[in-house]
């Protein structure tokens, strides 16, 4: 089984018994963490792709340790201005050991019905002076201020 999860604004491909480094999370080493934002889950016989997330899927992991990555030097410089700044940065991380990838095949994501053409036409904004149609109220306001001011 494997999955793609989203945490800390990034996406990670995971599999059971795999160790990954994610941006810093709250928790102590030994705590169990559950990720519900699963974008993709694949098992022995089924593949589930979320739109945007797979309903009923979760990934469990155990926090191994917290740490800080390698030092990155940030150097700012402007020539002929006597300006230079040197600063260092170390990004924090949490190391996780994935313990399981679970998804419930019986729960399926509910698809939203496609917007009908009639509904889209009803939501158009029409200029009362010249009859031009706009998709947004902002477009109508800009038209009125430019054309009929």
N, C-alpha and C positions, 0 to 999 in steps of 0.2 A: 504494500500500500504506500502511496505517496500523495503529497498535497502541496499546494502553494498557499501560504498564509500571508496576511498583511498585518504588520505591526510597526509602530514608530514611523509611519509614512513610507515604509519600504516593503517590498515583497521578498519572501524567502521560500525556496523549494525545500521541503522537508520529507523525511522518511523515518520510520521507527528506528531507534537506537542510533540516531545521528546527532552529532553535537553541532550547534550553530551559535553564532554571535549576533545578537540583536542590539539595538540601542537600549540604553539603561531602562530598567523596569523596577518597580517597587517589589519588595519581597526579600526574604532571607534565603540563603542557600539551603536546599532541601525542600522548599515550598513547591507545591504543584501549581502550574499555571495552565489555564484553558484558553485557547484562541477560537473564537466563534467566527471571525472574519476569514473564512476559507474561500478562496477564489476558484480552486480546482481540487478535486479529489478523485483518485483512481484506486480501484481495488483489483482483486483477482479477475473479476469478470465484468466490472462496470466502471464507466468513466462519467464523472459529473462535472460539468462546467457551469459556474455560477453566472448570474446576470443581475448584479455584479457578484453576489455571494451565493454559495451553495447552501440551501436551506437544510437544517438538521445536521450539518457537518461540524465537527470540532476536532481540534488537535490538542493533545495534552502533552505538557513538557514539565521537566523538573529543573529548577534553578540550580546550576552547578556552582557558579561563582560570579562575582562582580569584579570589574577591572577597568583599566584605562588603556587605550590604544597607544600607538607610537606617537612621539611628539612631532607636531607639524609646525614649521616656522612660517609665520606670516610677516612678510617684510614689505613695508610701504616706502616709496621713495619718489620724490619729485626733483628732477634735475634743476640746477641753478636756483633753487629756492631754499637751500639749507634745511630740507625737510626729509627726515627718515625716521621710521618707527619699526622696531623689531619686537615681535610678540610671539609667544609660543602657545600651543593649544594641544590638549590631549582629550580625545573624545571618550566618554564613558561607554562601557558595554556590559551586557549581561550574557553569560554563557549558559545555554540551555541544552539539556539532553531530551530529545523527543521520545516520549514513552508510548504514544499511540496516536493513530489517525482513525477517527470514527466518523461514519456517515450513515444516516438512516435512509435507506433507499425508499421506504414507504412514504416519507415526507418529501413532496416535490414543491418546488417554488411555484407560486401562483403567478401566471403571466398576466400582465396588464393588457387590457384590450387596446387594439390600435385605435388611434383617434380617427374618427370618421371625417370625411370631407365636409359634410354638412355642418358639423360642429365647428370646424375650422373657419368656414365661411361666416358663421354666426358671430364669431369673435373678432371680426374685422372692425376697425374703427374708421368711420366715414366722415370726411370733412363736410360740414353743413353748407359751406359756401360754394365749393366747386365739385364736390362729389367724389374726390379721390379716396381710395381705400388704403389703409395702413394696418399692418399686423399688430403693432403695439401702440399704446396710448402716447408713448414718448415720441414715436414717429409722427403721429398726428399733431402733437404740440410743436414739434420742430417745423413741420410744414406750415402750420398756422402762423408761427412767428416769422418765417421767411417770406412766405407768399402773400399773406394777408395783413401784414403789420402796418 
